């Protein structure tokens, strides 16, 4: 029993104290997945991963509430890629975090908490993306504590336009 508690505390300590290590593993997975397609990864969750992992760690330490509702970061949602890309990013994050729990000796309780936190985050992010397309759509059941921005990307074939010559004046709208 004491051994399980020690291992659970170790899992919480790594998640809360060293989220950059787990985020780096997620980025490596995302890079490897993107390499198969011959393109660099375009992560919507890039700035969210470390603060979210830290909050999952705090939940593992016993802090009440949803880690997603405590995560303060910028979530960039890209409608052009749709919810499928968002699901793929969260799936890679889930694999990394569950693997970390197992590697660090965590048990069923830690794995369940990580999965529950990720389920809330996925549902919330997908609902927010749907609300961007339809403001009358329902609000997320679990709110996100950070800032949500709609990220617009250029199409793959679009060439960058050179700015028109100017007379030095700047237009402010």
MARKOL-608597 format. One line per field, with one value per atom (N, C-alpha, C, CB): x, y, z; atom name; chain. Coordinates in Angstrom, 1 decimal, always signed. Glycine has a CB too. Layout:
N
east <- (X; ...)
north <- (Y; ...)
up <- (Z; ...)
a <- (CA; ...)
c <- (A; ...)
% end
This chain:
173
east <- (+0.8; +0.0; +0.9; -0.9; +1.9; +2.8; +3.6; +3.8; +3.9; +4.6; +3.7; +5.0; +2.4; +1.5; +1.4; +0.2; +1.3; +1.2; +2.5; +1.0; +3.6; +4.9; +5.0; +6.1; +4.6; +4.6; +3.6; +4.2; +2.4; +1.4; +2.0; +0.1; +2.7; +3.3; +4.4; +3.9; +5.1; +6.1; +5.5; +6.9; +4.4; +3.7; +3.3; +2.5; +2.6; +2.2; +3.3; +1.4; +4.4; +5.6; +6.1; +6.7; +6.2; +6.8; +5.8; +7.0; +4.5; +3.5; +3.5; +2.1; +3.4; +3.3; +4.7; +2.8; +5.8; +7.0; +7.9; +7.8; +7.6; +8.4; +7.5; +9.4; +6.5; +5.6; +6.3; +4.5; +7.4; +8.1; +8.7; +9.3; +9.1; +9.6; +8.5; +10.2; +7.3; +6.2; +5.7; +5.0; +5.7; +5.4; +6.4; +5.3; +7.6; +8.7; +8.4; +10.1; +8.0; +7.6; +6.5; +7.3; +5.4; +4.3; +4.7; +3.2; +5.6; +6.1; +6.9; +7.0; +7.7; +8.4; +7.4; +9.3; +6.4; +5.3; +4.7; +4.3; +4.3; +3.6; +4.5; +3.2; +5.8; +6.8; +6.9; +8.2; +7.0; +7.1; +5.8; +7.3; +4.7; +3.4; +3.4; +2.2; +3.8; +3.8; +4.8; +4.1; +5.9; +7.0; +6.5; +8.2; +5.6; +5.0; +4.3; +4.0; +3.7; +3.0; +4.0; +1.9; +5.2; +6.2; +6.0; +6.1; +5.3; +5.0; +5.4; +3.6; +5.8; +6.0; +4.7; +6.8; +4.8; +3.5; +3.0; +3.8; +1.7; +1.0; +0.1; +0.1; +0.7; +0.0; -0.9; +1.0; -2.2; -3.1; -2.9; -4.5; -2.4; -2.3; -0.9; -2.6; -0.1; +1.3; +1.5; +2.0; +0.8; +1.0; +0.2; +0.7; -0.7; -1.6; -1.0; -2.9; -0.2; +0.2; +0.9; +1.2; +1.9; +2.7; +1.8; +3.9; +1.1; +0.2; -0.8; -0.5; -1.4; -2.4; -1.8; -3.0; -0.6; +0.1; +0.3; +1.4; +0.8; +1.0; -0.2; +1.6; -1.4; -2.6; -3.1; -3.7; -2.8; -3.1; -2.3; -2.8; -1.0; -0.2; -0.7; +1.2; -1.2; -1.8; -3.1; -2.2; -3.8; -5.0; -4.5; -5.8; -3.4; -2.9; -2.4; -1.7; -2.0; -1.6; -2.7; -0.7; -4.0; -5.1; -5.9; -4.8; -5.5; -6.2; -7.6; -5.4; -8.6; -9.9; -10.2; -10.9; -11.2; -11.6; -10.9; -11.3; -11.4; -10.9; -9.6; -12.0; -8.6; -7.4; -7.6; -6.4; -8.5; -8.8; -9.3; -9.8; -10.1; -10.7; -9.6; -11.9; -8.5; -7.4; -6.3; -6.9; -6.3; -5.2; -5.3; -5.3; -4.3; -4.2; -3.2; -3.8; -3.7; -2.8; -3.6; -2.3; -3.0; -3.7; -4.0; -2.9; -5.2; -5.7; -6.0; -6.9; -5.2; -5.5; -6.2; -4.1; -7.5; -8.3; -8.3; -9.8; -8.2; -8.1; -9.2; -6.7; -10.3; -11.4; -11.1; -12.5; -10.1; -9.7; -9.3; -8.5; -8.6; -8.2; -9.3; -7.0; -10.3; -11.4; -11.1; -11.9; -12.2; -12.1; -11.2; -13.4; -11.1; -10.2; -8.8; -10.3; -8.2; -6.9; -6.8; -6.4; -7.8; -7.8; -7.8; -9.0; -8.6; -8.7; -7.4; -9.8; -6.7; -5.4; -4.3; -4.9; -4.3; -3.4; -3.7; -3.5; -4.9; -5.3; -5.0; -6.8; -5.2; -4.9; -3.4; -5.3; -2.6; -1.1; -0.8; -0.3; -1.4; -1.1; -1.6; -1.9; -2.7; -3.2; -2.2; -4.6; -1.7; -0.8; +0.5; -0.4; +1.0; +2.2; +2.0; +2.7; +0.8; +0.6; +0.3; -0.6; -0.5; -0.8; +0.5; -1.9; +1.4; +2.6; +3.5; +3.4; +3.5; +4.3; +3.8; +4.2; +2.4; +1.9; +2.4; +0.3; +2.3; +2.8; +4.3; +2.4; +5.1; +6.5; +6.9; +7.2; +6.2; +6.5; +5.9; +6.0; +5.2; +4.7; +3.3; +5.6; +2.6; +1.3; +0.3; +0.8; -0.8; -1.8; -3.1; -2.2; -4.1; -5.4; -6.0; -6.4; -5.8; -6.4; -5.7; -6.2; -4.4; -3.7; -4.1; -2.2; -4.2; -4.5; -6.0; -4.4; -6.9; -8.3; -8.3; -9.1; -7.6; -7.6; -7.1; -6.8; -6.0; -5.4; -6.4; -4.1; -7.1; -8.0; -9.3; -8.5; -9.7; -10.9; -10.5; -11.3; -9.3; -8.9; -8.8; -7.5; -8.3; -8.2; -9.6; -7.3; -10.5; -11.8; -12.5; -12.7; -12.4; -12.9; -12.3; -12.7; -11.0; -10.3; -10.8; -8.8; -10.8; -11.2; -12.7; -11.1; -13.6; -15.0; -15.1; -15.8; -14.4; -14.5; -13.9; -13.7; -12.7; -12.1; -13.0; -10.7; -13.5; -14.4; -15.6; -14.7; -16.2; -17.4; -17.1; -18.0; -15.9; -15.5; -15.3; -14.2; -14.8; -14.6; -16.0; -13.8; -16.9; -18.2; -18.9; -19.1; -18.7; -19.3; -18.7; -19.0; -17.5; -16.9; -17.7; -15.5; -18.2; -19.0; -20.4; -18.9; -20.9; -22.3; -22.4; -23.2; -22.5; -22.5; -23.7; -22.6; -24.7; -25.9; -25.7; -27.1; -24.6; -24.2; -24.0; -23.0; -24.3; -24.1; -22.7; -24.5; -22.6; -21.3; -20.6; -21.4; -19.3; -18.6; -19.1; -17.1; -19.2; -19.6; -18.5; -19.9; -17.3; -16.1; -15.4; -15.1; -15.5; -14.9; -13.4; -15.4; -12.8; -11.3; -10.9; -10.8; -9.9; -9.5; -8.7; -8.7; -8.2; -7.3; -8.0; -6.2; -7.3; -7.8; -7.9; -6.9; -9.1; -9.3; -9.3; -10.6; -8.4; -8.4; -8.6; -7.0; -9.2; -9.4; -8.2; -10.8; -7.5; -6.3; -6.5; -5.2; -6.2; -6.5; -5.1; -7.1; -5.2; -4.0; -4.1; -3.7; -3.0; -3.0; -3.1; -1.7; -3.7; -3.8; -2.4; -4.8; -2.1; -0.8; -0.3; -0.9; -1.1; -0.7; -0.5; -1.6; -1.0; -1.0; +0.4; -1.9; +0.8; +2.1; +2.0; +2.6; +3.0; +3.0; +3.1; +4.2; +2.2; +2.2; +3.1; +0.7; +3.8; +4.7; +3.8; +5.8; +4.2; +3.4; +3.5; +3.8; +2.4; +2.4; +3.3; +1.0; +4.0; +4.8; +4.0; +5.6; +4.5; +3.8; +4.5; +3.4; +3.8; +4.4; +4.8; +3.4; +4.9; +5.3; +4.1; +6.2; +2.9; +1.8; +1.2; +0.6; +0.7; +0.2; -1.4; +0.9; -2.1; -3.6; -3.9; -4.3; -4.7; -5.2; -6.7; -4.7; -7.1; -8.6; -9.1; -8.9)
north <- (-1.2; +0.0; +1.3; +0.0; +1.3; +2.4; +2.6; +2.3; +1.5; +1.5; +2.1; +0.0; +1.8; +2.4; +3.9; +1.7; +4.3; +5.7; +6.5; +5.9; +5.8; +6.4; +6.6; +5.6; +5.6; +5.6; +6.7; +4.3; +6.8; +7.8; +9.2; +7.6; +9.4; +10.7; +11.0; +10.7; +10.0; +10.2; +10.6; +8.9; +10.0; +10.4; +11.8; +9.4; +12.2; +13.5; +14.5; +13.7; +14.2; +15.1; +15.3; +14.5; +14.3; +14.5; +15.3; +13.1; +15.0; +15.8; +17.2; +15.1; +17.5; +18.9; +19.6; +18.9; +18.9; +19.6; +19.6; +19.0; +18.7; +18.6; +18.4; +17.5; +19.2; +19.0; +19.2; +20.0; +19.9; +20.1; +18.8; +21.1; +17.9; +16.6; +15.7; +15.8; +15.7; +15.0; +15.7; +14.9; +17.1; +17.8; +17.6; +19.3; +17.4; +17.1; +15.8; +17.2; +14.8; +13.5; +13.6; +12.5; +14.4; +14.6; +15.3; +15.5; +16.3; +16.9; +16.0; +18.1; +15.1; +14.1; +13.2; +13.3; +12.8; +11.9; +12.6; +11.4; +13.9; +14.7; +14.9; +16.1; +15.1; +15.3; +14.0; +15.7; +12.9; +11.6; +11.3; +10.5; +11.7; +11.5; +12.4; +11.8; +13.6; +14.6; +14.2; +16.0; +13.6; +13.2; +12.2; +12.7; +11.3; +10.3; +11.0; +9.4; +12.2; +12.9; +13.9; +13.7; +14.0; +14.9; +16.3; +14.7; +16.6; +18.0; +18.2; +18.4; +19.5; +19.7; +19.7; +21.1; +19.4; +19.3; +20.7; +18.7; +20.8; +22.1; +21.8; +22.6; +22.0; +21.7; +22.8; +21.3; +22.5; +23.5; +23.5; +23.1; +22.5; +22.4; +22.8; +21.0; +23.2; +23.4; +24.3; +24.1; +25.4; +26.2; +25.8; +27.7; +24.8; +24.3; +23.1; +24.0; +22.4; +21.1; +21.2; +20.4; +22.0; +22.0; +22.5; +23.0; +23.6; +24.1; +23.0; +25.4; +22.3; +21.3; +20.1; +20.8; +19.7; +18.6; +19.0; +18.2; +20.2; +20.7; +20.6; +22.1; +21.0; +20.9; +19.5; +21.7; +18.6; +17.2; +16.7; +16.3; +17.1; +16.8; +17.3; +17.3; +18.5; +19.1; +18.3; +20.5; +17.8; +17.0; +15.6; +16.7; +15.1; +13.9; +14.1; +13.4; +15.3; +15.6; +15.9; +16.9; +15.9; +16.1; +17.4; +16.0; +18.3; +19.5; +19.2; +20.5; +19.9; +19.7; +20.4; +20.2; +20.0; +20.6; +20.1; +22.1; +20.5; +20.0; +20.7; +20.3; +19.9; +20.4; +21.4; +19.3; +21.0; +21.8; +23.2; +21.1; +23.3; +24.5; +25.4; +24.3; +24.8; +25.5; +25.9; +24.7; +25.3; +25.6; +26.9; +24.5; +27.7; +29.1; +29.1; +30.1; +29.2; +29.1; +29.7; +27.7; +29.7; +30.1; +28.8; +31.2; +28.6; +27.5; +28.0; +26.7; +27.6; +28.0; +27.0; +28.3; +27.3; +26.3; +26.7; +26.3; +25.7; +25.9; +25.2; +25.4; +26.0; +25.3; +24.6; +26.4; +25.1; +24.5; +23.0; +25.2; +22.7; +21.3; +20.5; +21.3; +21.2; +20.5; +19.8; +19.5; +19.1; +18.4; +17.1; +18.0; +16.6; +15.4; +15.6; +14.8; +16.7; +17.1; +17.3; +18.3; +17.9; +18.1; +16.8; +19.0; +15.9; +14.5; +13.8; +13.7; +14.0; +13.3; +13.9; +13.5; +15.2; +15.7; +15.3; +17.3; +15.3; +14.8; +13.3; +15.1; +12.5; +11.1; +10.9; +10.4; +11.6; +11.5; +11.9; +12.4; +13.0; +13.4; +12.3; +14.7; +11.7; +10.6; +9.5; +10.1; +9.1; +8.0; +8.3; +7.6; +9.5; +10.0; +10.0; +11.3; +10.5; +10.7; +9.3; +11.6; +8.5; +7.1; +6.3; +6.4; +6.4; +5.7; +6.2; +5.9; +7.5; +8.1; +7.6; +9.6; +7.5; +7.0; +5.5; +7.0; +4.7; +3.3; +3.2; +2.5; +4.0; +4.0; +4.4; +4.9; +5.4; +5.9; +5.1; +7.3; +4.0; +3.1; +3.4; +3.0; +4.3; +4.7; +3.5; +5.9; +3.6; +2.6; +3.0; +2.1; +2.2; +2.5; +3.8; +1.4; +4.3; +5.6; +6.7; +5.8; +6.7; +7.7; +7.7; +7.6; +6.5; +6.4; +6.9; +4.9; +6.6; +7.0; +8.6; +6.4; +9.2; +10.6; +11.3; +11.1; +10.8; +11.3; +11.2; +10.6; +10.0; +9.8; +10.7; +8.3; +10.9; +11.8; +13.2; +11.7; +13.7; +15.0; +15.2; +15.3; +14.2; +14.3; +14.3; +13.2; +13.5; +13.4; +14.8; +12.3; +15.4; +16.8; +17.8; +17.2; +17.7; +18.6; +18.5; +18.5; +17.2; +17.0; +17.4; +15.5; +17.1; +17.5; +19.0; +16.9; +19.6; +21.1; +21.8; +21.6; +21.3; +21.9; +21.7; +21.3; +20.5; +20.2; +21.1; +18.7; +21.2; +22.1; +23.5; +21.9; +24.0; +25.4; +25.6; +25.7; +24.6; +24.7; +24.7; +23.5; +23.9; +23.9; +25.2; +22.8; +25.9; +27.2; +28.3; +27.5; +28.1; +29.1; +29.1; +28.8; +27.9; +27.8; +28.2; +26.4; +28.0; +28.2; +28.8; +26.9; +30.1; +30.7; +30.2; +32.2; +29.6; +29.1; +27.7; +29.2; +27.1; +25.7; +25.8; +25.2; +24.7; +24.7; +25.0; +23.4; +25.6; +25.9; +24.6; +27.0; +24.6; +23.4; +23.1; +23.6; +21.9; +21.4; +21.8; +19.9; +21.6; +22.0; +23.2; +20.8; +24.4; +25.5; +25.5; +26.8; +26.2; +26.3; +27.6; +26.3; +27.6; +28.8; +29.8; +28.4; +29.3; +30.2; +31.0; +29.4; +31.4; +32.2; +31.3; +33.4; +31.4; +30.6; +31.5; +29.8; +31.2; +32.1; +31.2; +32.8; +31.8; +31.1; +31.4; +31.6; +30.4; +30.5; +30.3; +29.6; +31.2; +31.1; +30.8; +32.4; +29.8; +29.4; +29.7; +27.9; +29.9; +30.0; +28.6; +30.7; +28.6; +27.3; +26.9; +27.3; +25.6; +25.1; +25.7; +23.6; +25.9; +26.4; +27.9; +25.9; +28.6; +30.1; +30.6; +30.7; +31.6; +32.2; +33.5; +32.5; +33.8; +35.0; +36.2; +35.0; +37.1; +38.3; +39.3; +38.9; +40.1; +41.1; +42.4; +41.5; +43.1; +44.3; +45.3; +44.8; +46.0; +47.1; +48.2; +47.6; +48.9; +50.0; +51.0; +50.7; +51.6; +52.6; +53.9; +52.1; +54.9; +56.2; +56.5; +57.3; +55.4; +55.5; +55.7; +56.7; +55.8; +55.9; +54.5; +56.8; +54.4; +53.1; +53.3; +52.7; +52.4; +52.4; +51.7; +51.8; +52.3; +51.7; +51.6; +52.5; +50.4; +50.1; +49.8; +48.9)
up <- (+0.0; +0.0; +0.0; +1.2; +0.8; +0.9; -0.4; +2.1; -1.0; -2.3; -3.4; -2.7; -3.4; -4.4; -4.2; -4.3; -2.9; -2.6; -3.0; -1.1; -2.8; -3.2; -4.7; -2.7; -5.4; -6.9; -7.4; -7.5; -6.8; -7.2; -7.0; -6.5; -5.9; -5.6; -6.6; -4.2; -7.1; -8.1; -9.4; -8.2; -9.8; -11.0; -10.9; -11.3; -9.8; -9.6; -9.7; -8.3; -9.1; -9.0; -10.4; -8.1; -11.3; -12.6; -13.5; -13.3; -13.4; -14.2; -13.7; -14.0; -12.4; -11.9; -12.0; -10.5; -11.8; -11.7; -13.0; -10.7; -13.9; -15.1; -16.3; -15.0; -16.5; -17.7; -19.0; -17.6; -19.0; -20.3; -20.8; -20.1; -19.9; -20.4; -21.1; -19.2; -20.5; -21.2; -22.4; -20.2; -22.4; -23.6; -24.7; -23.3; -24.4; -25.4; -26.0; -24.8; -25.2; -25.8; -26.8; -24.7; -26.4; -27.3; -28.6; -26.6; -28.5; -29.7; -30.6; -29.3; -30.0; -30.8; -31.5; -29.9; -30.9; -31.5; -32.6; -30.4; -32.4; -33.4; -34.6; -32.8; -34.3; -35.4; -36.3; -34.9; -35.6; -36.3; -37.1; -35.3; -36.6; -37.3; -38.6; -36.4; -38.4; -39.5; -40.6; -39.0; -40.2; -41.1; -42.1; -40.4; -41.6; -42.5; -43.7; -41.8; -43.5; -44.5; -45.3; -44.0; -44.8; -45.5; -45.2; -46.9; -44.1; -43.7; -42.3; -43.9; -41.9; -40.4; -39.7; -40.2; -38.4; -37.6; -37.4; -36.2; -37.5; -37.2; -36.0; -38.5; -34.8; -33.6; -33.1; -32.5; -32.9; -32.3; -30.8; -32.7; -30.2; -28.8; -28.2; -28.3; -29.1; -28.7; -27.5; -29.9; -27.4; -26.2; -25.0; -26.5; -25.2; -24.1; -23.4; -24.7; -24.0; -23.5; -22.2; -24.5; -22.0; -20.8; -19.6; -20.9; -19.7; -18.6; -18.3; -18.9; -19.3; -19.0; -18.3; -20.4; -18.7; -18.0; -16.5; -18.7; -16.3; -15.0; -14.1; -15.0; -14.7; -14.0; -13.7; -14.7; -14.7; -14.4; -13.2; -15.7; -13.2; -12.1; -10.7; -12.3; -10.7; -9.5; -9.1; -9.7; -10.1; -9.8; -9.2; -11.0; -9.7; -9.2; -7.7; -10.0; -7.4; -6.0; -5.1; -6.1; -5.7; -4.9; -5.0; -3.5; -5.9; -6.1; -6.7; -7.0; -6.3; -6.7; -8.0; -5.7; -8.8; -10.0; -11.2; -9.9; -12.4; -13.7; -14.1; -14.8; -14.4; -14.9; -16.1; -15.3; -17.0; -18.2; -17.8; -19.1; -16.7; -16.3; -15.5; -15.4; -15.2; -14.5; -15.5; -13.3; -16.7; -17.6; -18.2; -18.7; -18.0; -18.5; -19.6; -17.4; -20.9; -22.0; -23.2; -22.3; -24.4; -25.6; -26.4; -26.4; -26.7; -27.5; -28.9; -26.9; -29.9; -31.3; -32.0; -32.0; -32.3; -33.0; -34.5; -32.5; -35.4; -36.8; -37.5; -37.3; -37.9; -38.5; -39.8; -38.8; -40.5; -41.8; -41.6; -42.4; -40.5; -40.2; -39.6; -39.3; -39.0; -38.4; -37.1; -39.4; -36.7; -35.4; -35.5; -34.9; -36.7; -36.8; -36.4; -38.2; -36.8; -36.4; -34.9; -37.2; -34.4; -32.9; -32.2; -32.5; -32.6; -32.0; -32.2; -32.7; -33.3; -33.5; -32.5; -34.9; -32.3; -31.3; -29.9; -31.4; -29.5; -28.2; -28.0; -27.9; -29.1; -29.0; -28.8; -30.3; -29.4; -29.2; -27.8; -30.3; -27.3; -25.9; -24.9; -25.6; -25.2; -24.3; -24.3; -24.8; -25.4; -25.5; -24.7; -26.9; -24.8; -24.1; -22.6; -24.6; -22.2; -20.7; -20.1; -20.5; -20.7; -20.2; -20.1; -21.0; -21.2; -21.1; -20.0; -22.5; -19.7; -18.6; -17.3; -18.7; -17.1; -15.9; -15.7; -15.9; -16.7; -16.6; -16.3; -17.8; -17.0; -16.9; -15.5; -17.9; -14.9; -13.6; -12.5; -13.4; -12.8; -11.8; -11.3; -10.7; -12.0; -11.5; -11.7; -12.3; -11.0; -11.1; -11.8; -9.7; -11.6; -12.2; -11.9; -11.9; -10.7; -10.2; -11.0; -8.7; -11.2; -11.9; -13.4; -11.7; -13.9; -15.3; -15.6; -15.8; -14.7; -14.8; -14.7; -13.7; -13.8; -13.7; -14.9; -12.5; -15.5; -16.7; -17.9; -17.1; -18.0; -19.1; -18.9; -19.1; -17.7; -17.4; -17.8; -15.9; -17.4; -17.7; -19.2; -17.1; -19.9; -21.4; -22.1; -22.0; -21.5; -22.1; -22.0; -21.4; -20.8; -20.6; -21.6; -19.2; -21.8; -22.6; -24.1; -22.5; -24.5; -25.9; -26.2; -26.2; -25.3; -25.4; -25.5; -24.3; -24.6; -24.5; -25.7; -23.3; -26.2; -27.4; -28.6; -27.6; -28.8; -29.9; -29.9; -30.0; -28.7; -28.6; -28.9; -27.2; -28.5; -28.8; -30.3; -28.0; -30.9; -32.4; -33.1; -32.9; -32.6; -33.2; -32.9; -32.6; -31.8; -31.5; -32.4; -30.0; -32.9; -33.8; -35.1; -34.1; -35.5; -36.7; -36.5; -37.3; -35.3; -35.0; -33.5; -35.1; -33.4; -32.1; -31.2; -32.2; -31.8; -31.1; -30.5; -31.9; -30.9; -30.4; -28.9; -31.1; -28.2; -26.8; -26.3; -26.2; -25.1; -24.6; -24.1; -23.4; -23.9; -23.4; -22.0; -23.4; -21.7; -20.3; -19.3; -20.3; -19.7; -18.9; -19.6; -18.7; -19.0; -19.6; -19.6; -18.9; -20.6; -20.6; -20.0; -22.1; -19.2; -18.4; -19.2; -17.2; -20.3; -21.1; -22.2; -21.7; -23.1; -24.2; -25.4; -24.5; -26.1; -27.3; -28.5; -27.3; -29.5; -30.7; -31.9; -30.8; -32.9; -34.2; -35.0; -34.9; -35.4; -36.2; -37.7; -35.6; -38.5; -39.9; -40.6; -40.5; -41.5; -42.2; -43.6; -41.9; -44.3; -45.7; -46.3; -46.2; -47.5; -48.1; -48.6; -49.3; -48.7; -49.0; -50.3; -49.2; -51.3; -52.6; -52.7; -53.7; -51.7; -51.8; -51.6; -50.7; -52.5; -52.4; -51.6; -53.8; -50.9; -50.1; -51.0; -49.1; -50.8; -51.6; -51.0; -51.7; -51.9; -51.4; -51.1; -52.4; -50.0; -49.7; -50.8; -48.3; -51.0; -52.0; -51.5; -52.3; -52.4; -52.0; -51.3; -53.2; -50.2; -49.4; -49.4; -48.0; -49.0; -48.8; -47.4; -49.3; -46.5; -45.2; -44.2; -45.0; -44.7; -43.8; -43.4; -44.4; -42.2; -41.8; -41.6; -40.4; -42.0; -41.9; -40.6; -43.1; -39.7; -38.5; -38.6; -37.3; -38.4; -38.5; -37.1; -39.4)
a <- (N; CA; C; CB; N; CA; C; CB; N; CA; C; CB; N; CA; C; CB; N; CA; C; CB; N; CA; C; CB; N; CA; C; CB; N; CA; C; CB; N; CA; C; CB; N; CA; C; CB; N; CA; C; CB; N; CA; C; CB; N; CA; C; CB; N; CA; C; CB; N; CA; C; CB; N; CA; C; CB; N; CA; C; CB; N; CA; C; CB; N; CA; C; CB; N; CA; C; CB; N; CA; C; CB; N; CA; C; CB; N; CA; C; CB; N; CA; C; CB; N; CA; C; CB; N; CA; C; CB; N; CA; C; CB; N; CA; C; CB; N; CA; C; CB; N; CA; C; CB; N; CA; C; CB; N; CA; C; CB; N; CA; C; CB; N; CA; C; CB; N; CA; C; CB; N; CA; C; CB; N; CA; C; CB; N; CA; C; CB; N; CA; C; CB; N; CA; C; CB; N; CA; C; CB; N; CA; C; CB; N; CA; C; CB; N; CA; C; CB; N; CA; C; CB; N; CA; C; CB; N; CA; C; CB; N; CA; C; CB; N; CA; C; CB; N; CA; C; CB; N; CA; C; CB; N; CA; C; CB; N; CA; C; CB; N; CA; C; CB; N; CA; C; CB; N; CA; C; CB; N; CA; C; CB; N; CA; C; CB; N; CA; C; CB; N; CA; C; CB; N; CA; C; CB; N; CA; C; CB; N; CA; C; CB; N; CA; C; CB; N; CA; C; CB; N; CA; C; CB; N; CA; C; CB; N; CA; C; CB; N; CA; C; CB; N; CA; C; CB; N; CA; C; CB; N; CA; C; CB; N; CA; C; CB; N; CA; C; CB; N; CA; C; CB; N; CA; C; CB; N; CA; C; CB; N; CA; C; CB; N; CA; C; CB; N; CA; C; CB; N; CA; C; CB; N; CA; C; CB; N; CA; C; CB; N; CA; C; CB; N; CA; C; CB; N; CA; C; CB; N; CA; C; CB; N; CA; C; CB; N; CA; C; CB; N; CA; C; CB; N; CA; C; CB; N; CA; C; CB; N; CA; C; CB; N; CA; C; CB; N; CA; C; CB; N; CA; C; CB; N; CA; C; CB; N; CA; C; CB; N; CA; C; CB; N; CA; C; CB; N; CA; C; CB; N; CA; C; CB; N; CA; C; CB; N; CA; C; CB; N; CA; C; CB; N; CA; C; CB; N; CA; C; CB; N; CA; C; CB; N; CA; C; CB; N; CA; C; CB; N; CA; C; CB; N; CA; C; CB; N; CA; C; CB; N; CA; C; CB; N; CA; C; CB; N; CA; C; CB; N; CA; C; CB; N; CA; C; CB; N; CA; C; CB; N; CA; C; CB; N; CA; C; CB; N; CA; C; CB; N; CA; C; CB; N; CA; C; CB; N; CA; C; CB; N; CA; C; CB; N; CA; C; CB; N; CA; C; CB; N; CA; C; CB; N; CA; C; CB; N; CA; C; CB; N; CA; C; CB; N; CA; C; CB; N; CA; C; CB; N; CA; C; CB; N; CA; C; CB; N; CA; C; CB; N; CA; C; CB; N; CA; C; CB; N; CA; C; CB; N; CA; C; CB; N; CA; C; CB; N; CA; C; CB; N; CA; C; CB; N; CA; C; CB; N; CA; C; CB; N; CA; C; CB; N; CA; C; CB; N; CA; C; CB; N; CA; C; CB; N; CA; C; CB; N; CA; C; CB; N; CA; C; CB; N; CA; C; CB; N; CA; C; CB; N; CA; C; CB; N; CA; C; CB; N; CA; C; CB; N; CA; C; CB; N; CA; C; CB; N; CA; C; CB; N; CA; C; CB; N; CA; C; CB; N; CA; C; CB; N; CA; C; CB; N; CA; C; CB; N; CA; C; CB; N; CA; C; CB; N; CA; C; CB; N; CA; C; CB; N; CA; C; CB; N; CA; C; CB; N; CA; C; CB)
c <- (A; A; A; A; A; A; A; A; A; A; A; A; A; A; A; A; A; A; A; A; A; A; A; A; A; A; A; A; A; A; A; A; A; A; A; A; A; A; A; A; A; A; A; A; A; A; A; A; A; A; A; A; A; A; A; A; A; A; A; A; A; A; A; A; A; A; A; A; A; A; A; A; A; A; A; A; A; A; A; A; A; A; A; A; A; A; A; A; A; A; A; A; A; A; A; A; A; A; A; A; A; A; A; A; A; A; A; A; A; A; A; A; A; A; A; A; A; A; A; A; A; A; A; A; A; A; A; A; A; A; A; A; A; A; A; A; A; A; A; A; A; A; A; A; A; A; A; A; A; A; A; A; A; A; A; A; A; A; A; A; A; A; A; A; A; A; A; A; A; A; A; A; A; A; A; A; A; A; A; A; A; A; A; A; A; A; A; A; A; A; A; A; A; A; A; A; A; A; A; A; A; A; A; A; A; A; A; A; A; A; A; A; A; A; A; A; A; A; A; A; A; A; A; A; A; A; A; A; A; A; A; A; A; A; A; A; A; A; A; A; A; A; A; A; A; A; A; A; A; A; A; A; A; A; A; A; A; A; A; A; A; A; A; A; A; A; A; A; A; A; A; A; A; A; A; A; A; A; A; A; A; A; A; A; A; A; A; A; A; A; A; A; A; A; A; A; A; A; A; A; A; A; A; A; A; A; A; A; A; A; A; A; A; A; A; A; A; A; A; A; A; A; A; A; A; A; A; A; A; A; A; A; A; A; A; A; A; A; A; A; A; A; A; A; A; A; A; A; A; A; A; A; A; A; A; A; A; A; A; A; A; A; A; A; A; A; A; A; A; A; A; A; A; A; A; A; A; A; A; A; A; A; A; A; A; A; A; A; A; A; A; A; A; A; A; A; A; A; A; A; A; A; A; A; A; A; A; A; A; A; A; A; A; A; A; A; A; A; A; A; A; A; A; A; A; A; A; A; A; A; A; A; A; A; A; A; A; A; A; A; A; A; A; A; A; A; A; A; A; A; A; A; A; A; A; A; A; A; A; A; A; A; A; A; A; A; A; A; A; A; A; A; A; A; A; A; A; A; A; A; A; A; A; A; A; A; A; A; A; A; A; A; A; A; A; A; A; A; A; A; A; A; A; A; A; A; A; A; A; A; A; A; A; A; A; A; A; A; A; A; A; A; A; A; A; A; A; A; A; A; A; A; A; A; A; A; A; A; A; A; A; A; A; A; A; A; A; A; A; A; A; A; A; A; A; A; A; A; A; A; A; A; A; A; A; A; A; A; A; A; A; A; A; A; A; A; A; A; A; A; A; A; A; A; A; A; A; A; A; A; A; A; A; A; A; A; A; A; A; A; A; A; A; A; A; A; A; A; A; A; A; A; A; A; A; A; A; A; A; A; A; A; A; A; A; A; A; A; A; A; A; A; A; A; A; A; A; A; A; A; A; A; A; A; A; A; A; A; A; A; A; A; A; A; A; A; A; A; A; A; A; A; A; A; A; A; A; A; A; A; A; A; A; A; A; A; A; A; A; A; A; A; A; A; A; A; A; A; A; A; A; A)
% end
